[in-house]
Amino acid sequence: MVKKLIFPFMFFLLVACVGKPGTEVEKSHSMPEQAKGQKKTVARIKVKEILPTLTPVPSTPEQEKLIAEGTKLHDKGRYGEALDRYGKVLKQNPDNVHAMMESAFTLFEMGDYEKSLEFVKKALRYKTPLRGHICIQAGNTYDALGKPEIALYYYRKAVEFNPEDYLAYFNAGITLARVGEKKKALNCFKKAVVLNPKHASSNFMLASQYYEQDCIIPAILAYSRFLILEPNTDRSDFARKAIQSMVAELAEEKKDKTIKVKVKEDPTFDGDFNEVKVAYSIIVAARFMKEEVKFSNEYDRLAWEFDSLFSFLKDFKQERGFVWQYYAPFFVSLHEKGYAKPFVIVLYYKIYPDGARVWLSKKENDDLFQEFYDWCFKYNFPKMDVRVDF
């Protein structure tokens, strides 16, 4: 049970719930339920390295123009026309690494992984500061070809070239998650968010790992950070539904009108949040006490629930565990700055759009929303030491 009551109303809720009669070079990746797979051992293999012995020739202004046209065509899905532009450049300048890699990216998107790999291998023969990115693309292509061992080899080479390359860790995490290496994948995603806190995909995949492993509070926090960074995609809709589902599971009203708070303990490998979970469950249970606990609108209720959760992170603060050290301080600070309402607008505006529009129609609220977003993107997350071995 909870060691202490956070505020007097908590006691009322606790009694009522128990006794009251009466819810980038970034490869594509699938949703968590699609990424689950049978675990298999991924051997660390040695690959014959393609040594950089050639010197690339930079683009002329005309060649850069052709490449720029190609990338715009690629972004529009006109892949054949994009390849035509890159081909013209390579005919004029066979040592143009930029055109090689753009060709590789386009062929990869087309699903022609073997042909894409040919361009990647050519690019690996050149001495270039882009070598780390080329290694990542080699890894992505080998992964797409069903060769995770070789993919991981190239991600390791990318890390050797640049230990601060978050995309190398992120893409390695995708490969590891796909083959069931959960612990290694988790560490890769943690390393990626530490290196780049604004990388939405790393936050999403880290949240998904917590979600899959029933770490409820860590998953809610990581998905929430992701939604701040990326509020308007299919993945965002998935994250919203995941948060809704996890929160709804914390408490329920039985047929006899008894309210049940669920207190199943969660795994603690990245921090023990079980006390926080119990306290938050009691708050969520207030949804079934509409006569005793009243709010003027849904956003007021949600803001109260999440603000309570973030206050519990402060009250039950622990020093050990990645999530306690990385995510918790951000949400505690959000609570202390009074940003709960704009936060829930971000989380739920697609579910309750009318209420969001009404709230944002007031200038002071719109100003607070902009202030909140500015703060979110300027917040300094801690530079933690995450040990990664893949």
C-alpha positions, 0 to 999 in steps of 0.5 A: 500500500501507499506509505503516505497520503499525499493530501487529505482528499486522498484519504477520502478516495481511499476509503471510498474506493474500498468501502463505497457501495454504489477507466531521420536515417531512420528505418521504418518500424512497426507498432509494438504488437507487430514487433513482437517475435520469437526470441532468437540468439543474434550472434556477434559475427565478424564481417569482411570490412569494406575499407575506405580507400577512394577519395570522393569528388564533390558535386558541382553546383549543377550536380547539387541542383540535380540531387536537390531535384531528386530528393524533392521527387523522392519525397513526393513518391516519384522514385523513378524520376528521382533515380533518373536525376541521381543517375545523371549526376553519377554519369558525370561524376562516378565518385559522387558519394552524395548521389550514391547514398540518395540512390540507395535511400530511394531504392530502399524505399522502393523495396529493392534492397539488393540494388540499394545495397550495391550503392551502399557498398560502393559508398563504403569504399570512400573516405568521407565524414558520412561513413557513420551514416553509410554504415547505418544505411548498410545496417538498415538494408541488411536488416530488411534483407533478413540478416540481423547479425550483419545489420548489428555489425554495421551499427557497431561500426557506426558507433565506432565512427561516432559514439554520439550517433543516436540513430546508430543506437536507435536502429540497432534497437529496432533490429534487436526488438524485432528478434526478441532481444528486449533488454539490449533493445531497451538499452539502445533506445535509452541511449538514443533518447539520452543522446537526442531527447527530441528524437520522437521515434526513440521515445516512442520505441522506449515507451513501447518496450515498457508497455509490452513489459507491463511497466505502466508508469514508465510507459505512460511517461515515455509515451507522453513525452513522445506525444509532445514531440509528435502529436499528429501521426498514426503513431500518436493515435496509437500512443494516445490509445495505449495511455487511455488503455493503461489508465483505464486498467488502474481502476474499475467499477464492478456491477455491484457499484463497488470500485476496485483499485488494481494494485498488481506490482509492475517490474522494477528494472528501470525504477520502482513506481509501484507506490506511484501506481497505487496512488495514481490508481486511487485518483483514477478511481474518482472517475466513478464517483461523479457525485462526490468528485465533480469537474466542469469539463473533461479537460479539468478532470484529466488535468487533475489526474495527470497533475496528481500523477506528476506530484506523486513523482515528486512525493515518492521520488527515488534515486535509482532507475533510468525512468526516475532519473530521466523522465520523472524530473521533466514531469515534476517540473511540468507539474511545478510550472502549472502546465498540466492543462496544456499538457492534457490538451496535447494528449487528448485534443484529438479525442475531445477536439471541441473542448480543446478549441474552446480552451485555446480560444482564450488568449491567456490559454493560447499564450500558456500553451505556447509557453508550455511548448517552448519550455518542453523543447528547451528543457535540458534532460540529464546526460546519463551514462547508459551502458550498451552492448549489442 
